[in-house]
Amino acid sequence: MGTLCVWGSHPLLGQVSQSAFGFADQPTFTGLAGLGGVNITSGSDPLMFLSNPAMLDSAEGDALSAHYLHFPGDIQFATVGYGWKPREGWRAALGLQFANYGEFEGYDEVGFPLGTFHASEFALTAALGATKGVFRYGLNIKLMGSVLESYQAYALVADLGLGYHHPEQDLVIAITAKQVGVVLRNYLEELPLRLPSDVRVGISYKAEHMPVRFHLTARNLLYDTDHSLVVPSTVIGSGRFSDRLFRRLVLGAEVLVHESLELRAGYNYLVRQEFADFNGRGLGGFSGGLLFRAPKFALSYAISAYRVAGSAHLLGIHTNIQSLRKF
């Protein structure tokens, strides 16, 4: 059950927090995971609209993407998305995120075995984006559900995104409000849930002759919180201004090796701090990946290190439906 506590923040699993549906904000596709797990300015992954609907124009044509994440503890995530262009200046997309936490042994309050049960969660997203001059606008509408044994919870939320693209330089500034909505059903009527709402601001920049695009994203700006786990980190430095500041910042970089090859790297200070153990932090908080583009498809891979929990590996494939018709 400890693994579910890390990913889901469910009150039924001994949580002190009443927040839920945090799974929908996990880096379950390679473009996000390779850049530190939090990003709202990258345009190299067609699934980036799940993080910021203002980046819905990341893919051209009828784009189909499928990504798979395997996390230690036999937790599995599947993410699929399809985007298309309904009219000039507009983009639309559908996305599905599904989390399977596996099978668990159930016991009553005195320890009597009740058999096994499964736990899973999902988020179904419908997105719409528009372009007007140097600005990109986007809206996600998401139906989120969580099923833990016989307990169920559902919510209807929206993501709002706005992006500014400099007309001459490779500069993007974006802001997004995430998971703003209502809980439709709680696990228990007497225990209302709180949505993982957040406001994020990001900036990316690539110098004209430099093959590297840098990203900086600030998150956890809505609430006065600087931790993601149930129990805040007690490592040395926790509580200092500099520590609390860096817990909200995520760094990323895209290295444009070739028009067909892109490398990704990210650093998440919050993950590094909270997944540390007595033996140190190792590579916790660091992530990386690559993107290989072929004429008719693109393959991608990412790895995120969590130190104590291990490393999460992601695989993704993207193709343009119009190119498949030419086979």
C-alpha positions in Angstrom: 0.0 0.0 0.0 2.9 2.3 0.5 3.4 2.7 -3.2 -0.1 3.9 -3.7 0.5 6.5 -1.0 3.3 8.0 -3.1 1.3 8.2 -6.3 -2.3 8.7 -5.3 -2.8 10.6 -2.0 -6.0 8.7 -1.1 -7.5 9.1 2.3 -8.5 5.4 2.4 -4.9 4.4 2.4 -3.9 6.1 5.7 -3.4 9.6 4.2 -3.5 12.7 6.4 -4.4 14.7 3.3 -7.9 14.6 1.7 -6.5 15.4 -1.8 -7.1 12.9 -4.6 -6.6 12.3 -8.3 -3.0 13.2 -8.2 -2.2 10.4 -10.7 -3.5 12.6 -13.6 -0.5 15.0 -13.0 2.2 12.3 -13.1 4.7 12.4 -16.0 3.2 9.4 -17.9 4.5 10.4 -21.4 8.2 10.6 -22.5 8.3 14.3 -23.4 7.2 15.3 -19.9 9.2 12.7 -18.0 12.4 13.5 -19.7 12.2 17.1 -18.8 11.9 16.7 -15.1 8.3 15.6 -14.8 6.9 19.1 -14.9 6.8 21.3 -18.0 4.3 23.5 -19.8 6.5 25.0 -22.6 7.9 22.1 -24.7 6.5 21.6 -28.1 8.3 18.4 -29.0 5.7 15.9 -27.7 2.1 15.8 -29.1 0.8 14.7 -25.7 2.0 17.9 -24.1 -1.6 19.2 -24.2 -2.2 17.0 -21.2 0.2 19.2 -19.2 -0.8 22.5 -20.9 -3.6 22.8 -23.4 -2.0 25.9 -24.9 0.7 23.5 -26.3 -2.0 21.7 -28.4 -0.4 22.8 -31.6 2.7 20.6 -30.9 1.7 18.1 -33.5 0.7 18.7 -37.1 -2.0 16.8 -39.0 -3.9 13.8 -37.5 -1.5 12.8 -34.7 -1.8 9.5 -32.8 0.4 8.8 -29.7 0.7 5.9 -27.3 3.0 5.8 -24.2 3.7 3.2 -21.6 5.2 3.7 -18.1 6.4 1.0 -15.8 7.1 2.0 -12.3 8.7 -0.1 -9.5 6.1 -2.0 -7.5 4.4 -3.2 -10.7 2.5 0.1 -11.2 1.7 0.6 -14.8 0.5 3.7 -16.7 -0.9 3.8 -20.2 -1.4 7.1 -22.0 -2.9 7.5 -25.5 -3.8 10.7 -27.4 -5.2 11.7 -30.8 -5.1 15.2 -32.1 -6.5 16.8 -35.3 -7.2 20.1 -36.9 -10.9 20.8 -37.1 -10.5 24.2 -38.8 -7.8 26.7 -39.6 -6.2 28.2 -36.5 -7.8 25.5 -34.2 -6.6 22.2 -32.8 -8.5 19.5 -30.9 -7.4 16.3 -29.1 -8.6 13.4 -27.0 -6.5 11.8 -24.4 -6.8 8.9 -22.0 -4.5 8.2 -19.0 -5.0 4.9 -17.2 -3.2 3.8 -14.0 -3.2 0.2 -12.9 -1.8 -0.3 -9.4 -2.1 -4.1 -9.5 -3.6 -6.6 -7.0 -3.7 -6.3 -3.3 -4.6 -8.4 -0.3 -7.6 -7.2 1.7 -8.0 -7.5 5.5 -10.7 -6.4 7.9 -10.0 -4.3 11.1 -8.9 -7.4 13.1 -6.6 -8.8 10.3 -8.9 -11.4 8.9 -8.2 -11.9 5.1 -10.9 -10.8 2.8 -9.3 -11.8 -0.5 -7.7 -9.7 -3.2 -8.8 -6.5 -4.8 -7.6 -4.2 -7.6 -6.9 -0.5 -7.7 -7.0 1.7 -10.8 -7.6 5.2 -11.9 -8.3 7.1 -15.2 -8.5 10.5 -16.7 -10.4 11.1 -20.0 -9.5 14.5 -21.6 -11.1 16.5 -24.4 -9.0 19.4 -25.5 -9.4 22.5 -27.7 -6.8 25.0 -28.6 -6.6 28.2 -30.8 -3.9 30.4 -32.2 -4.2 34.2 -32.5 -1.1 36.0 -33.5 1.7 35.3 -31.0 -0.7 33.8 -28.5 -1.9 30.2 -28.0 -5.0 29.4 -26.0 -6.1 26.0 -24.7 -8.8 24.3 -22.7 -8.9 20.8 -21.3 -12.0 19.2 -19.9 -11.2 16.1 -17.9 -13.4 13.3 -16.3 -11.3 11.6 -13.6 -12.1 8.4 -11.8 -10.6 6.3 -9.1 -11.6 2.8 -8.1 -10.1 1.3 -5.0 -11.8 -2.0 -4.1 -15.5 -1.1 -3.6 -14.7 2.6 -3.1 -15.0 5.0 -6.0 -14.4 8.7 -6.6 -15.0 10.9 -9.6 -14.4 14.5 -10.6 -14.9 16.8 -13.5 -12.1 19.4 -13.9 -10.7 21.8 -16.4 -7.2 23.0 -17.4 -6.7 26.5 -18.8 -3.6 27.4 -20.7 -2.1 30.5 -22.3 1.2 30.7 -24.2 3.2 33.5 -25.7 5.5 32.6 -28.7 7.9 35.3 -29.7 7.5 36.1 -33.3 11.3 36.2 -34.1 13.1 34.3 -31.3 12.7 30.8 -30.0 11.1 32.1 -26.8 7.9 30.7 -25.1 6.2 32.0 -21.9 3.2 30.1 -20.6 0.9 29.9 -17.7 -1.7 27.3 -16.9 -4.3 26.6 -14.2 -4.7 22.9 -13.6 -7.4 20.6 -12.2 -10.0 23.4 -11.5 -13.4 21.8 -11.0 -15.7 19.8 -8.8 -15.7 16.4 -7.1 -18.7 14.5 -8.4 -18.4 11.6 -5.9 -16.2 11.0 -2.8 -14.9 7.7 -1.6 -16.9 8.3 1.6 -19.7 10.9 1.9 -18.4 12.2 5.2 -14.9 12.7 3.9 -14.9 15.3 1.0 -11.9 15.2 -1.3 -9.8 18.1 -2.5 -8.7 18.4 -6.1 -4.9 18.7 -6.8 -5.4 22.2 -8.3 -2.4 24.2 -9.2 -1.1 27.3 -11.1 2.1 27.0 -13.1 4.3 29.4 -15.0 7.0 28.4 -17.4 9.6 29.8 -19.9 11.7 28.2 -22.5 14.5 29.7 -24.7 16.9 28.6 -27.4 19.6 30.9 -28.7 19.7 31.3 -32.4 22.9 29.2 -33.0 22.8 27.0 -29.9 21.4 23.5 -30.3 19.9 23.5 -26.7 16.5 24.7 -25.6 16.3 25.4 -21.9 13.1 25.2 -19.8 12.2 26.5 -16.4 8.9 25.7 -14.8 7.4 27.0 -11.5 4.7 24.9 -9.9 2.8 24.6 -6.6 1.9 28.3 -6.8 -1.7 28.0 -5.8 -1.3 26.6 -2.3 1.3 27.2 0.4 2.8 23.8 0.0 6.3 22.7 -1.0 6.0 18.9 -0.8 4.4 16.2 -2.8 4.4 13.3 -0.3 2.1 13.0 2.6 4.8 13.6 5.2 7.1 16.6 4.2 10.8 15.9 3.9 12.8 16.4 7.1 16.2 16.5 5.4 18.7 19.2 6.3 17.7 22.5 4.7 14.0 21.8 4.6 12.1 25.0 5.6 14.7 27.4 4.4 13.6 30.0 1.9 16.1 28.7 -0.8 14.9 25.1 -0.2 11.2 26.1 -0.5 11.9 28.1 -3.6 13.8 25.3 -5.4 11.1 22.8 -4.5 8.8 24.7 -6.8 11.2 24.9 -9.7 11.9 22.2 -12.3 14.7 22.5 -14.9 14.7 20.9 -18.3 16.8 20.9 -21.5 16.3 19.7 -25.1 19.5 19.0 -27.0 18.8 19.1 -30.8 21.5 16.7 -32.0 20.0 16.3 -35.5 16.7 16.9 -37.2 15.9 13.3 -36.5 17.4 13.0 -33.0 16.7 15.0 -29.8 18.0 14.4 -26.3 16.2 15.4 -23.1 17.3 16.1 -19.6 15.6 17.3 -16.5 16.2 18.1 -12.8 13.4 18.0 -10.2 14.7 19.3 -6.8 11.5 18.3 -5.0 11.7 14.7 -6.1 15.4 14.6 -5.2 14.7 15.8 -1.7 11.6 13.6 -0.9 12.9 10.3 -2.3 16.2 10.5 -0.5 17.2 7.9 2.1 19.9 7.5 4.8 22.4 6.5 2.1 22.0 9.7 0.1 20.0 10.8 -2.9 21.9 9.0 -5.8 20.4 10.1 -9.1 17.1 10.9 -7.5 15.4 13.8 -9.2 17.3 13.5 -12.4 15.6 12.4 -15.7 16.6 12.0 -19.3 15.4 10.7 -22.6 15.6 10.8 -26.3 13.3 11.3 -29.3 14.0 9.7 -32.7 12.0 10.9 -35.7 11.6 8.8 -38.9 9.6 9.9 -41.9 6.4 8.1 -40.8 6.7 7.8 -37.1 8.7 8.9 -34.0 10.0 6.7 -31.1 10.8 8.1 -27.7 12.2 6.9 -24.4 12.6 8.4 -21.0 13.8 7.4 -17.5 13.1 9.1 -14.2 15.2 8.3 -11.1 13.4 8.3 -7.7 16.3 6.8 -5.6 14.3 4.9 -2.9 11.5 3.8 -5.2 13.8 3.0 -8.1 13.6 4.3 -11.7 10.6 4.7 -13.9 11.0 3.7 -17.6 8.7 5.1 -20.4 8.3 4.2 -24.0 6.4 6.1 -26.6 5.4 6.0 -30.2 3.9 8.8 -32.3 2.7 8.7 -35.9 0.7 10.9 -38.3 -2.4 9.1 -39.5 -2.1 10.8 -42.9 1.4 9.3 -43.4 0.1 5.8 -42.6 -2.4 6.0 -45.4 0.5 6.3 -47.8 1.8 2.8 -47.0 
